[in-house]
Amino acid sequence: MLIALAGNPNTGKSTLFNEITGGHQHIGNWPGVTVEKKEGFVEYEGKRILVVDLPGTYSLTAYSLEELIARNFILEEKPDVVIDVIDSTNLERNLYLLTELMELTDRIVVALNMFDEAKKKYRIDFKKMEKILGIPVIPTIAIRGEGVKELLHATLHGKFSMKKPEYPEDVEKRIKVLEERLKEIMEEHVRWHAIKLIEGDVEVIRKLQRMNAKSIIHLAEHLRHEIEDIYGEDIETVMASFRYSFSHGLFHEVAEPINVGGVTITDMIDHVVAHKIFGIPIFLVIMYLSFNFVFEVAVPFQDAIDLIFNGKNLSGGGKILGLVDISYGWMATFMPSWLSSFINYGMLRGLGAVLTFTPIIMLLFIILSFLEDSGYLARIAFLMDRIMRKIGMEGRGIISLMLGLGCNVPAIMSTRALRNEKERKLTMALNPLVPCGARIQVFAFLTSMFFSKNQALVLWSLLILSFVVIAILGYIYSRTIFRGEVEPFVMELPPYRLPTLKGVLIHMWEKSEGFLKKAGTIIIGAAGIIWLLAALPWGVEYGSEASYIGQFAQIIGPFGRLFGLTPQAIIALFFGFFAKEVVIDSFTVLFKSKAALMASMTPLQAYSFLLFLLFYTPCVATVATIYQETKSLKFVIFVIFEGFFLAFLFSFLVYNIGVLLGVS
């Protein structure tokens, strides 16, 4: 049996998915976070049920990738039941998607989620709602697992006698005309296709073009114009108004508002943290304190992991041997020393370096997921929207940029939701300048060594600089090469909620697990390659000028001195093009100890390196995604040039001004 979970963003759909399946799914408050479907299994009454969590959408139009994924899954995979997860506290608005789902499938179960919170606002007669719609309606509180069994029971044994919403006679008779014609070429979802054709849905029109049904497309266009002439408005407005009327009427039939006067807690918090003047400074302070907390708490764990892998030099001259040295000595007894060195000083030490700053990453993800799940980060998107709109960017572009803090690849792909091509290219040009999670990991690694007393301040300064540069370039680009109209965008601000420990830990582990898997494959593999380049040709001293990597360093050394970058730093940047995390392994393999790395650069040189890393070319996966989305080699070259120009500019200025001022 196949069940699909549909619903608006921020309805607790992913939380409900976790409760049903016991699986792990990101739980957050940003609109449109879940881009790809997530699935899990549940055994209920002897039946094995596959549950698919569809992307959160506000409608089933063809405007965004999320909407296409959701509706195409229902059309093509034909789930036995669709569970529409509704935020009961925003019942009327959530009913709009339900009206569209009812046009697409007969087998729907409504989950009235957050029912406990809704009781503070309305008295909802869900039994009456069942009778009106002809489908099961189940109150749920997903965060506590309440109503889950009843929901599963309804999917198996519920009575489905749906009463589909009808349009006014002027519209209905034209839908029926199209239905009769469509029955000649298709058997399923005929009414839905007829409605979408009248609405001028691009994807449905393309589908009929592939079926050589041009006459039906022309008929739909004619009928569409007739409806627009009758009502004096464009077809999208006409059809949406009918659906909203149905939603409005249903809401007032089943919900009785409770007059609770006064200001809500959400209003009081928003009055401070979402303030148009103080909101951004408060956010910056919160992020600084968060970084400071992360670094302070993580240090003991980092030291412990470093001790396990690399040991410790004692003040009396002795040394506590670490796993790398012990393993090397043991393996050297039964294999060639070069192979033992490759495994231990190349790959095992690289793994140790990655694991050393894993506590920082985990703590950072815990804080960010808490802020996200609480609803606070949605307010930051709202505040940033105010600022970025003034420089020519729309709200959807802001969300895309914020997604880049995780990874630039899905952030670039999310620009598909932007309807304006100029806006889309503007967002793609700026997205690689957002420091992704991989770059933040490298920042954390280096700041812990070179700026032990000011780690949080240094990391904070890099993020601030990044967004200042994005704002300036956005202003310039939107008035020159990417000039265009800024489209209106309504951003949902969910109520504040206290995140559950389970939800925060699931979010943290998912992100950390992905990083650890990457550490065990790409990063360790890259460490092995770097070790080989430092050890070959056979017979030369490891990492010496005679080695392959040493020869490369001699060539690029003079160039790096302009920015205070050592040859090893440039080599690390070179390998960072393949994956930014590889920068860490490059340093770890090229330097035999943490002390050797710290002795190779001054804090000024280290900061110059961090600036270069912040801006220079995105990783190969991001570059490939940009080309895939634009099919323009010229645009890809522009993005790469933009990054290198900014990297050269800031690294050169900061290093050379620092030298002139006598800063070390």
C-alpha positions in Angstrom: 0.0 0.0 0.0 1.3 3.5 -0.9 0.4 6.6 1.1 1.5 10.1 0.1 1.8 12.9 2.7 1.0 16.3 1.2 0.5 19.7 2.7 1.6 23.3 3.0 5.1 24.1 4.4 5.2 24.4 8.2 2.3 22.1 8.9 4.3 19.5 10.9 4.1 17.1 7.9 7.7 15.9 8.4 7.1 15.4 12.1 4.1 13.3 11.3 6.2 11.3 8.8 8.7 10.6 11.5 6.0 9.5 13.9 4.3 7.2 11.3 7.5 5.6 10.0 10.0 6.1 12.8 12.3 7.4 10.0 14.4 10.5 10.0 13.4 13.6 8.2 14.4 17.2 8.5 12.0 19.1 10.7 12.1 22.8 10.1 10.1 26.0 9.5 11.6 27.3 6.2 9.1 27.2 3.4 10.1 24.6 0.8 12.9 22.9 2.7 12.1 19.3 1.5 12.9 19.3 -2.2 13.2 15.6 -2.8 10.7 13.0 -1.7 11.4 11.0 1.5 10.0 7.6 2.1 9.7 5.1 4.9 7.8 1.9 5.8 5.3 1.1 8.6 3.6 -2.2 9.5 0.0 -1.7 10.5 -2.7 -4.4 11.0 -0.5 -6.8 9.1 0.0 -4.6 6.1 3.3 -3.1 5.0 2.7 0.5 4.0 5.1 2.7 2.1 4.8 6.4 3.2 6.2 9.1 0.9 6.7 12.6 2.3 6.1 15.0 -0.6 7.5 18.6 -0.7 5.5 21.2 1.1 3.5 23.3 -1.3 0.8 25.9 -1.2 -0.8 24.8 -4.4 -0.5 22.3 -7.3 0.3 24.8 -10.1 3.5 24.3 -12.2 5.4 27.3 -10.9 8.0 25.6 -8.7 9.9 22.4 -8.6 8.2 21.5 -5.3 4.8 21.8 -6.8 5.7 19.7 -9.9 7.2 16.9 -7.7 4.1 16.7 -5.5 1.5 16.7 -8.2 3.5 14.5 -10.6 3.9 11.9 -7.9 0.2 11.8 -7.3 -0.5 11.6 -11.0 2.1 9.1 -12.0 2.5 6.9 -8.9 -1.2 6.8 -8.0 -1.0 6.5 -4.2 -3.8 4.5 -2.6 -4.4 7.4 -0.2 -3.2 11.0 0.1 -3.0 12.4 3.6 -3.4 16.2 3.5 -1.6 17.5 6.6 -3.3 20.7 7.6 -2.1 23.3 10.1 -5.3 23.6 12.1 -4.2 27.0 13.5 -4.3 28.3 9.9 -7.3 26.2 8.8 -8.8 28.5 6.1 -5.6 29.1 4.3 -4.6 25.4 4.3 -7.9 24.4 2.8 -6.9 25.9 -0.6 -4.5 23.1 -1.3 -7.2 20.6 -0.2 -9.5 21.9 -2.9 -6.8 21.2 -5.5 -6.1 17.8 -4.1 -9.8 17.0 -4.3 -9.7 17.7 -8.1 -6.8 15.3 -8.5 -7.7 12.3 -6.4 -10.8 10.8 -4.6 -9.0 9.1 -1.8 -7.9 11.8 0.7 -7.6 11.7 4.5 -7.3 15.1 6.2 -5.0 15.3 9.2 -5.9 18.3 11.3 -2.5 18.8 12.8 -1.6 21.0 15.7 -5.1 20.5 16.9 -4.2 21.4 20.5 -3.0 24.9 19.4 -6.0 25.3 17.1 -8.4 24.9 20.1 -7.1 28.2 21.5 -8.4 29.9 18.4 -11.4 27.9 17.1 -13.9 25.3 18.0 -13.5 22.9 15.0 -16.3 20.4 14.3 -14.2 17.9 12.4 -17.1 15.4 12.2 -19.2 18.0 10.3 -16.2 18.6 8.1 -16.2 14.8 7.3 -19.8 14.9 6.3 -19.4 18.0 4.1 -16.3 16.6 2.3 -17.2 12.9 2.3 -13.7 11.9 3.4 -12.1 11.0 6.8 -10.9 14.0 8.9 -8.6 13.1 11.9 -7.3 15.5 14.5 -3.6 15.0 15.2 -0.8 16.4 17.4 2.2 15.1 15.5 4.8 16.5 17.9 3.3 14.2 20.6 2.3 11.3 18.3 -1.4 11.8 19.0 -3.9 10.7 16.3 -1.3 8.7 14.4 -3.1 5.3 14.9 -6.4 6.8 14.1 -4.9 8.3 10.9 -3.5 4.9 9.8 -6.8 3.2 10.6 -8.7 5.8 8.4 -6.4 5.2 5.5 -7.2 1.4 5.6 -10.9 1.5 6.7 -12.1 5.0 6.0 -15.2 5.7 4.0 -14.4 7.7 0.8 -17.4 9.3 -0.9 -15.9 12.6 -1.8 -18.0 15.5 -2.8 -15.8 17.4 -5.2 -15.9 21.2 -5.3 -17.9 22.6 -8.2 -17.4 25.8 -10.1 -20.2 28.2 -11.2 -22.3 27.0 -14.2 -20.5 29.2 -16.7 -17.2 27.5 -15.8 -18.6 24.0 -15.2 -20.2 23.7 -18.6 -16.9 24.6 -20.3 -15.0 22.1 -18.2 -17.4 19.4 -19.3 -16.9 20.3 -22.9 -13.2 19.8 -22.5 -13.7 16.6 -20.5 -15.7 15.1 -23.4 -12.8 15.8 -25.8 -10.1 14.6 -23.4 -11.9 11.3 -23.0 -11.0 10.5 -26.6 -7.2 10.5 -25.7 -7.0 9.7 -22.0 -8.8 7.7 -19.3 -7.4 8.9 -16.0 -7.6 12.3 -14.3 -9.8 13.7 -17.1 -11.5 16.4 -15.1 -8.2 17.6 -13.6 -6.6 17.9 -17.0 -9.6 19.8 -18.3 -9.4 22.3 -15.4 -5.6 22.7 -15.8 -6.0 23.2 -19.6 -8.5 26.0 -19.0 -6.1 27.5 -16.5 -3.4 27.5 -19.1 -1.1 25.2 -17.2 2.2 25.0 -19.1 3.1 21.4 -18.2 -0.4 20.1 -19.2 -0.3 22.0 -22.5 3.2 20.4 -23.2 1.8 17.0 -22.4 -1.0 17.4 -24.9 1.4 18.8 -27.5 3.3 15.5 -27.1 0.0 13.7 -27.7 -0.6 15.7 -30.9 -3.8 17.1 -29.4 -3.5 20.6 -30.9 -7.2 21.0 -31.5 -8.0 20.4 -27.8 -5.4 22.9 -26.8 -6.9 25.5 -29.2 -10.4 24.6 -27.8 -9.1 25.1 -24.2 -7.7 28.5 -25.2 -11.0 29.6 -26.7 -12.9 28.5 -23.6 -10.4 30.2 -21.4 -10.9 33.5 -23.2 -14.7 33.1 -22.9 -14.5 32.7 -19.1 -12.1 35.7 -18.8 -14.6 37.8 -20.9 -17.5 36.8 -18.6 -15.7 37.6 -15.4 -13.5 40.5 -16.6 -10.3 39.0 -15.0 -7.5 36.7 -16.0 -8.2 33.0 -15.6 -5.8 32.4 -12.7 -7.6 35.1 -10.6 -11.0 33.6 -11.6 -10.2 30.0 -10.7 -8.3 30.9 -7.5 -11.2 33.1 -6.3 -13.6 30.2 -6.7 -11.3 27.9 -4.7 -10.8 30.5 -2.0 -14.6 31.0 -1.8 -15.0 27.2 -1.2 -12.3 27.3 1.4 -13.8 30.3 3.1 -17.3 28.8 3.1 -16.1 25.4 4.5 -14.1 27.1 7.2 -17.1 29.1 8.5 -19.2 26.0 8.4 -16.9 23.9 10.6 -14.9 26.4 12.7 -16.2 28.8 15.3 -13.6 31.4 16.3 -13.0 31.9 20.0 -12.5 35.6 21.0 -9.3 35.6 22.9 -8.2 39.2 23.2 -4.7 40.5 23.9 -1.3 40.2 22.3 0.1 36.7 21.6 3.5 35.5 22.7 4.5 35.3 19.0 3.5 39.0 18.6 5.6 40.0 21.7 8.7 38.2 20.5 8.3 39.5 17.0 8.0 43.0 18.3 11.7 42.7 19.4 13.5 40.1 17.2 11.7 41.1 13.9 12.0 44.8 14.5 12.8 46.6 11.2 15.8 48.4 12.9 17.0 46.2 15.7 16.1 42.8 14.1 19.3 42.3 12.1 21.7 43.6 14.9 20.0 41.1 17.3 20.5 38.3 14.8 24.2 39.2 14.5 24.6 39.2 18.3 22.8 35.8 18.5 25.1 34.3 15.8 28.2 35.7 17.5 27.2 34.2 20.9 26.3 31.0 19.2 29.7 30.7 17.6 31.4 31.6 20.8 29.4 28.9 22.7 30.2 26.3 20.0 34.0 26.9 20.1 34.2 27.0 23.9 32.2 23.8 24.4 33.9 21.9 21.5 37.5 22.4 22.6 37.8 19.6 25.2 36.2 17.1 22.7 38.6 18.3 20.0 41.6 17.9 22.2 40.5 14.3 23.1 40.0 13.2 19.5 43.4 14.8 18.5 45.1 13.0 21.4 43.6 9.7 20.3 44.8 10.0 16.7 48.0 12.0 17.0 49.2 11.6 20.6 50.9 14.4 22.6 54.4 15.6 23.2 55.2 15.8 26.9 57.0 18.7 28.5 59.7 16.3 29.8 60.6 15.3 26.3 58.6 12.1 26.0 55.5 11.5 23.9 52.1 9.8 24.3 51.7 7.8 21.1 48.5 8.3 19.1 46.6 5.8 16.9 48.5 7.0 13.8 52.0 6.3 15.2 51.0 3.0 16.8 49.3 1.8 13.7 52.2 2.8 11.5 54.7 0.9 13.7 52.5 -2.2 13.7 51.8 -2.2 10.0 55.5 -1.6 9.2 56.3 -5.0 10.6 54.5 -6.8 7.9 54.2 -4.4 4.9 56.5 -1.9 3.1 57.0 1.3 5.1 55.7 3.4 2.2 52.4 1.6 2.2 52.2 1.9 6.0 52.9 5.6 5.7 50.3 6.0 3.0 47.6 4.3 5.1 48.5 6.0 8.4 50.1 9.4 7.6 48.0 9.9 4.5 44.5 8.5 5.1 44.2 7.8 8.8 45.7 11.2 9.8 43.3 12.8 7.3 40.4 11.0 8.9 41.6 12.2 12.3 41.8 15.8 11.2 38.2 15.6 9.9 36.9 14.0 13.1 38.8 16.5 15.3 36.4 19.3 14.4 33.3 17.1 14.1 32.2 18.4 17.6 32.2 21.9 16.3 30.0 20.9 13.4 27.6 18.9 15.5 27.2 21.7 18.1 26.7 24.3 15.3 24.0 22.1 13.7 22.3 21.7 17.1 22.1 25.5 17.5 21.0 26.2 13.9 18.4 23.5 14.0 17.0 24.9 17.3 16.8 28.4 15.8 15.2 27.0 12.6 12.7 24.7 14.3 11.7 27.4 16.7 10.6 29.6 13.8 13.3 32.3 14.4 15.2 31.8 11.1 12.0 32.4 9.2 12.0 35.9 10.7 15.6 36.4 9.5 14.5 35.5 6.0 11.7 38.1 6.4 14.1 40.8 7.7 16.6 40.0 4.9 13.8 40.2 2.4 13.2 43.8 3.4 16.9 44.6 2.8 17.4 42.6 -0.4 14.2 43.9 -2.0 15.8 47.4 -1.9 18.7 46.1 -3.9 16.5 44.4 -6.5 16.0 40.8 -5.2 12.7 39.1 -4.4 11.8 36.9 -1.4 12.2 33.6 -3.2 15.8 34.6 -4.0 16.5 35.3 -0.4 15.4 31.8 0.6 17.6 30.4 -2.1 20.6 32.3 -0.7 19.9 31.1 2.8 19.7 27.5 1.6 23.3 28.1 0.4 24.5 28.1 4.0 23.9 24.3 3.8 25.1 23.6 0.3 25.3 25.7 -2.8 24.2 22.9 -5.1 20.5 22.5 -3.9 20.5 26.3 -3.4 21.3 26.8 -7.1 18.6 24.2 -8.1 16.0 26.0 -5.9 16.2 29.1 -8.2 13.9 27.1 -10.6 11.1 28.5 -8.4 11.9 32.0 -9.6 9.7 33.0 -12.5 11.8 35.9 -13.8 14.9 34.8 -15.8 16.9 37.9 -14.8 16.1 37.3 -11.1 17.1 33.6 -11.5 20.5 34.5 -13.0 21.1 37.2 -10.4 20.4 34.7 -7.6 22.7 32.1 -9.2 25.5 34.7 -9.6 25.3 35.6 -5.9 24.7 32.1 -4.5 28.3 30.8 -4.7 29.4 33.8 -2.5 27.3 32.4 0.4 29.7 30.3 2.6 28.4 26.8 2.4 28.6 24.2 5.2 31.9 22.8 3.7 33.6 26.2 3.8 32.4 26.8 7.3 33.9 23.5 8.4 37.3 24.7 7.0 36.9 28.1 8.7 36.2 26.2 12.0 39.3 24.0 11.5 41.7 26.9 10.8 40.3 29.4 13.3 40.7 26.9 16.1 44.4 26.9 15.5 45.3 30.4 14.4 42.7 32.4 16.3 42.1 30.4 19.5 41.1 33.4 21.5 38.9 35.0 18.8 37.5 32.1 16.9 33.9 33.3 17.1 34.8 36.8 16.1 36.8 35.7 13.0 34.1 33.3 11.8 31.5 36.0 12.4 33.5 38.6 10.4 33.7 36.2 7.4 30.0 35.7 7.4 29.3 39.4 7.7 31.7 40.3 4.9 30.1 37.7 2.7 26.6 39.1 3.0 27.8 42.7 2.7 29.5 41.8 -0.6 26.3 40.0 -1.8 24.2 43.0 -1.0 26.6 45.4 -2.8 26.9 43.2 -5.9 23.1 42.5 -5.9 22.5 46.2 -6.0 25.0 46.7 -8.9 23.8 43.6 -10.9 20.1 44.3 -10.5 20.6 47.8 -12.0 22.9 46.7 -14.8 23.4 43.2 -16.3 20.5 41.6 -14.5 18.0 44.4 -14.6 14.4 43.3 -14.1 11.2 43.8 -12.1 11.0 42.5 -8.5 8.0 40.3 -8.2 5.8 40.4 -5.1 6.3 37.6 -2.6 4.3 36.6 0.5 6.4 34.9 3.1 4.9 32.8 5.8 6.0 33.4 9.4 5.1 30.3 11.5 4.3 30.8 15.1 7.1 30.3 17.6 7.3 26.7 18.9 9.6 25.2 21.4 11.6 22.6 19.4 11.6 19.0 20.6 14.9 17.5 21.7 14.2 14.6 19.3 13.6 16.9 16.4 16.8 18.9 17.0 18.9 15.8 17.4 17.5 14.2 14.3 18.3 17.4 12.3 21.8 17.5 13.8 22.5 13.9 13.1 21.3 14.0 9.5 23.6 16.8 8.7 26.5 15.3 10.6 26.0 11.9 9.1 26.2 13.3 5.6 29.5 15.0 6.5 30.9 11.8 8.1 30.0 9.7 5.1 31.7 12.3 2.9 34.7 12.1 5.2 34.9 8.4 4.7 34.9 8.5 0.9 35.8 11.6 -1.0 37.8 13.4 1.7 39.9 10.4 2.7 40.4 9.4 -1.0 41.7 12.9 -1.7 44.0 12.7 1.3 45.5 9.6 -0.2 46.1 11.3 -3.6 47.7 14.3 -1.9 50.0 12.0 0.1 51.1 10.2 -3.2 51.9 13.6 -4.8 54.0 14.5 -1.8 55.8 11.1 -1.7 56.5 10.7 -5.4 58.8 10.1 -7.2 60.0 7.3 -5.0 63.2 8.1 -3.1 62.7 11.8 -2.5 62.0 13.3 0.9 58.3 13.4 1.7 56.9 16.8 0.7 60.3 18.2 -0.4 60.9 20.5 -3.3 61.9 17.4 -5.4 58.4 15.8 -4.9 55.7 16.4 -7.4 53.7 18.6 -5.1 57.0 20.4 -4.2 57.7 21.1 -7.8 54.2 22.5 -8.2 54.7 24.6 -5.1 57.8 26.2 -6.6 56.0 27.2 -9.7 53.1 28.9 -7.8 55.1 30.2 -4.8 55.8 33.7 -6.3 52.2 34.2 -7.1 51.0 33.3 -3.6 53.4 35.8 -1.9 51.2 38.6 -3.3 48.5 37.5 -0.9 50.6 36.1 1.9 49.7 32.5 0.8 52.2 29.8 1.2 52.7 27.2 -1.5 51.0 24.6 0.7 48.0 27.0 1.1 47.7 27.4 -2.7 47.9 23.6 -3.1 45.1 23.3 -0.6 43.0 25.8 -2.5 43.7 23.9 -5.8 42.3 20.6 -4.3 39.5 22.6 -2.7 38.0 23.0 -6.1 36.9 19.4 -6.1 35.4 19.6 -2.6 36.0 22.3 -0.1 36.4 19.9 2.8 39.5 18.5 1.0 41.3 21.7 2.1 41.5 20.3 5.6 43.1 17.0 4.4 45.5 18.9 2.2 46.9 20.7 5.2 46.9 17.6 7.3 48.8 15.5 4.8 51.2 18.2 3.8 52.2 19.0 7.4 53.2 16.2 9.7 51.8 17.8 12.8 49.4 20.5 14.0 52.3 22.5 15.3 54.0 22.4 11.8 50.9 23.8 10.2 50.6 26.6 12.8 54.2 27.5 12.3 53.8 27.8 8.5 51.5 30.9 8.6 51.1 34.0 10.7 47.5 34.9 11.8 47.5 37.6 9.1 48.4 35.0 6.4 45.8 32.6 7.8 43.1 35.3 7.6 44.2 36.2 4.0 43.8 32.5 3.2 40.3 32.4 4.8 39.3 35.4 2.7 40.5 33.7 -0.5 38.7 30.5 0.4 35.5 32.5 1.2 35.2 34.0 -2.3 37.2 31.9 -4.9 35.6 29.5 -7.3 32.8 27.3 -6.0 33.4 23.5 -6.0 33.1 21.5 -9.2 29.6 20.2 -8.2 28.3 23.8 -7.9 29.9 24.8 -11.2 28.4 21.8 -12.9 24.9 22.6 -11.4 25.1 26.2 -12.6 25.9 25.0 -16.2 23.1 22.4 -16.0 20.6 25.1 -14.9 21.6 27.8 -17.4 23.2 25.8 -20.3 25.5 28.8 -20.7 29.3 28.4 -20.6 29.6 32.2 -20.7 27.6 32.5 -17.4 29.6 29.8 -15.7 32.9 31.6 -16.7 31.4 34.8 -15.3 30.6 33.2 -12.0 34.1 31.7 -11.7 35.7 35.1 -12.7 33.5 36.9 -10.2 34.7 34.6 -7.4 38.4 34.8 -8.2 38.3 38.6 -8.6 36.8 39.0 -5.2 39.2 36.5 -3.7 42.2 38.3 -5.2 40.9 41.7 -4.2 40.1 41.1 -0.5 43.1 38.8 0.1 45.5 41.2 -1.5 44.2 44.3 0.3 43.9 42.7 3.8 47.3 41.1 3.6 49.3 44.0 2.2 47.5 46.6 4.4 48.2 44.4 7.4 51.9 44.2 6.5 52.1 48.0 6.1 50.5 48.4 9.6 52.8 45.9 11.1 50.1 43.3 11.8 51.5 39.8 12.0 
